[in-house]
């Protein structure tokens, strides 16, 4: 009886939170020129959404793919101006494509579940689907500049010698922890999230109901590890909660647990060592990190950069020691207070240097 009552209370609480989130959505809608929504179907029938932001004047041949991290969607890169990396790159003359990985944003399952998704599905199914879309629009054999934050950066590394092989012109990773030094609480949090995902996904979109409280109360250590909140305006915090969160898949969480427990970066069956790509990457690579990143600490960023054998590689850690106005954490590397003048120019400058000018 108590179990049934507890389940009923949880269902009612989720319903209330969901209704509150729907009511708050118009209040925290992003105000920017909307990108063009495109759809492509992966080999297993899963429809993926990709958002294209075209340049006013196309100056470079290679398109740029912007890939979000865990529990986020494409709006992380298509955020409120001036904190909009897609707009900054399109204004520099690049075609920009911000994708929703399966399960995020508009890339919802093709029919009722239960469903589950692994990181390997992103490598083996999502990346080829996006490439097929770009080949339709830019021609066969298209080469792309892959820009990924956190898990999106790891996806670029993992796919670079697999499904992105032959199509990668350059790689930019932002706060991507290719090494995973064990932290006491992390495996337990990942186990808890898996336990709360009995139907395959742990839906973090319910946090949007708490958007009005962001910037007004202390969110706790767990949230503080995802960004240096001093480097975010209260309004940015509220817009992030209301717009950029997406479900986390049990399969992805299980792989993350394996990586953090074994300090490995590998496929679910442990047959593919994704970290081996660091020794075979030959394209230009830009590695960006934050000085106080709680999810990808500076020593991890530097170890990742040292392991790269690419002849053209660049590292920049953002923080006061590097001349920036604030220390940088994880999410604020893309949407922090001063990214348009401190972070974006580094990414745009790198892309301009490695891209092919339009004749």
N, C-alpha and C positions, 0 to 999 in steps of 0.2 A: 504493500500500500504506500509506504513512504517513497519507494522507488518511483512508482507511478506519479505521485504528487510532485516529486522533484523534477521529473521529466516534463510534467505539465507546466511547472513554473518556468523551466528553461525555455519551453516553446513560447509561452506568453511573453517572457522577457525578450526573446529574439524578435517576436512579432512587433512589440512596442518599439524596439530599437530600429527595426526595419522601417516602420511607419515614420518614425522621427527622421530617419535618414532621407526618406522620400520628401518629407515636408521641408527639409533644410536645403535640398538640392538647388532650387532656383536662387536661393540667397547667396550661394557660394559658387555660382557658375563662372567659369573662366572667361575673361573678356579679351579675346584676341581673334584676328582673322582666322576662320576655320580652315584646316587643311582639307584636301580632297580624300574622301574615304574610298579605299579600294578593297576588293575581296579576292582571295585566292584559296583554292582547295588543296589541302595536303594529300599525299598518296593514300592515306587511310580514310579519306572522306571528311576530315575535320576542316571546317571553313576558318580561315584566318583573316583578320582585318589588318590592313596596312594603310597608314595615313601619309599622303604625299604632299609635300610643300614645295612647290615649284619656284625657282628663282625668277626675279623680274628679268634678269639678263643672264643666260646660262654661259658661264665662263670655263667650266671644267667638264671633262668627259665622264669621269667616274661618279656615279651616284653614291650617296652616303646612306648607310643603314644605321639607325639609332635603335638600340635594343635595351630595354629596361631591365631592372633586377627583380629579385624575389619579392612577391606580394605587391608589385607595382604594375602599372600599365603605361601605354604610350604617352599619356598626359604628363609624365615625369619630364619628358623632353619637350613636350608641347604645352608648357606651363604658362603662367601669367607673365606677359612681357613686363620688364626686360629680361625676366628669367626664363627664356625660351631658347634653348640651344638650336632647335630646328630652324627657327626664324633667323638666328645669327648666321647659320651656315648657308641658308638659302639666300640671304642678303649678300653673302660673299660670292654667290654664283653657282652653288651646288644644288642639284636635285636631292631633296632629303626625304627619306622614307622611315617613319617611326612605326614600329610594328608592335602589335599585341601578340605575345606568345600565347599558345593555346591555353584557354582558361581565363586569360586576362582581357579586360575591356570588352571589345566586341567579338573576340574569338571564343565564343561559347561552344559547348559540345553540340554536335549535329542532332542529337536526340536525347531522350531521357536516359539517365545513368542507371546504376552508379558508374562513375568513371574514375580512372586514375591516370596520372601522367608522371613520367620520369624525366630527368634531365636528358637522358639518352633520346627521348622522343623529340625534344627540342633540337638536338644535334641531327638526328637521322630523318626527321620529318618536317619540322618547321623551317629549318634553314633551306633545304631544297625547294620548298614551296615558295619562299620569298624570292629565291634566285630565279625560279621559273617566271614569276611575275615581272621581275626586272628585265629578264631576257625578252619578254614580250614587248616591253616599253623601250628598251635601250639596245636590243639586238643580241644575237647569239654570242656566247662567250663573254658576257659582260663581266667586268671587274668592279668590285665595290670597295669602298672604305668603310670598315666596320667600326662603329663607336658603341661600346657597351659599358653600362654602369653595373658594378657588382656582379651578380649572376649573369647579366648580359655580356660583361667582359669575359667571364669564364667561358661562356658559350662561344665567343669569338675565338678564344684560344683553342678550345676543344675541337671546334669544327675546322680550324685553319688547315689541318692536314687531312681532313676527312671530307665532309660535304662542302666545305668552302674551298677546298684545294683547287687551284687553277682559276679561282674567281676572286681571290683576295688581293687587292692592290695595296692596302695598308691596314693596320690595326691600331685602335685607340682603346685602352682599358682605363676605367675610372673607378678607383676603389675596389679592384678585383683581387681577392685573396687567393692566389694560386697555391699558397701553403696554408696549413690549418693547425697552428699550435693549439694544443688542447686547452680549453678553458673549462673550469669546473662545472659551471651551470649550463653551458651550451647543449651538451647531449641530453640533459634532462628536459630542457625546454623543447628540443626537437621531438623527444619522445612524447611529451605532453601534447604538442601540436598534432602528432600522428594519432594519438588516442582520441583527440577531438575531431578527427576526420574520418568517421566510420563509413561515410559514403564517398570517400575519395578526396574531398577537398575541405580545407579549413578556411572558411570565408572571412577574410579580414575586412571586407567592405563594411561591416557593421560599425567600424571605428568612425565612419562618417557622421554618425549620430552625435559624436562627442566633439565635432568641429567647433561649436561655440565656446567650448572650454579651453581650447588650445591657446597657449600664450597667456593664460590667466591663472593656471594652477600648475604645480609641479607634477609632471607626468610620470616620474619614477625613473630608476636607473636603466630599465630595459629600453625605454623610448630614448633616453639621453644617449644611449650607445649607437643609435641609428643616425644621429646628427649632432653637431654642436649647436644647441638651441640658441646660444648667444649670436650665432651667425645667421639666424633666421628671424625675419620680422614676425610678430604675432599674426598678421594677416596671412603671411605665407604659410605658417603652421596650420591655420584654419583651412586654407585652400587645399593644402596637401591632404589633410584628413578627408576632406569632402570629395576629392577628385582622383587621387592617384592610386588608391589601394585596390588590390585584386586578390582572389583566392590563392592559397598555397596548396599544392598537391601533395598527398601523402607519399607518393613515389619519390618526388623531389626531396621532401623532408627526410625520407629514409636514406637517400644518397648523401645528403648533407651530414646526417648523423654518422654515416660510415666515414666520410672525409674527415670530420673533426675528431673522431675517435682514433683513426689510423693515420692521420696526417697524409691522406692519399687524395688524389684527384683522378677518379677512375669511373668506368661504367658500372652499372648495377650488378652485372655478372662478374665484375672484376677482371674482365678479359681485355679491356682497353685502358691503357694508361694515358689519360688526357694530358698529363703534365709533360709527357715525352715531347709534345709539340714545341716546348720551349727550346729544344735542341735542334729543331728542324725548321723553325720559322726563318724565312729569308726576306720577307717583305719588311718595309719600315714599320717600326712599332713605337708608339708613344704611351708611356706608363705614367698615370697621374695618381697621386695619393694625397691623403690629408694628414696633417701633423698630429691630430688627436682623434683619428678615425678609430672608433671602438670595434668595428667589424673587420676592418683591414688595417691593422696597426702599421705604423711607418716601418718597423723592422721587417714585416712581412712584405710590404711593397718593395723595399730595397733588395730583399732576398730573391723575389720574383724577377726583378730587373737584372740582378747579377746572373741568374740562371739562363737568361735569354742569350742566344748566340747570334741573333740577327745582326748583320754588319751595320745597319742603320737603326739605332735605338736611342730613345731619349727618355729621361726621367725628370719629373718635376713633382716635388712634394710641396703642397700649399700650406702656408702658415706664416706666422710673424717672422720666423727665421729666414723665410724666403722673400720677405718684403711685403707680404700681404697685411691687410689691416686687422684681420682676425685669424685665429687658429681655425683650421678646417677639419670637419668630421667626415661623415660618410655621405649622407644625402645632400648636405649643403655644398658638396663639390659641384653640384649641378644647379641648385636653386638657392644658394646662399646670397647674403645681402649684396655682395659686390662681384658676383661671378661674371657679369657682363663686361667688367673692366679688368678682372684679375684671372679668371679661368678660361672664358670663351676665347680670348685672343690667342692663347696657346694652342687650343684645338684648331681654330680657324687657320692660324699660321702654319701649323703642321700639315693640315689638309691641302692648303694651297701649294706647299712645297713639294708634296709627293704626288699631287694629281697632274693629269695631262690637260693642258690648256686646249680649249676648243679652237680649232683652226679658223 
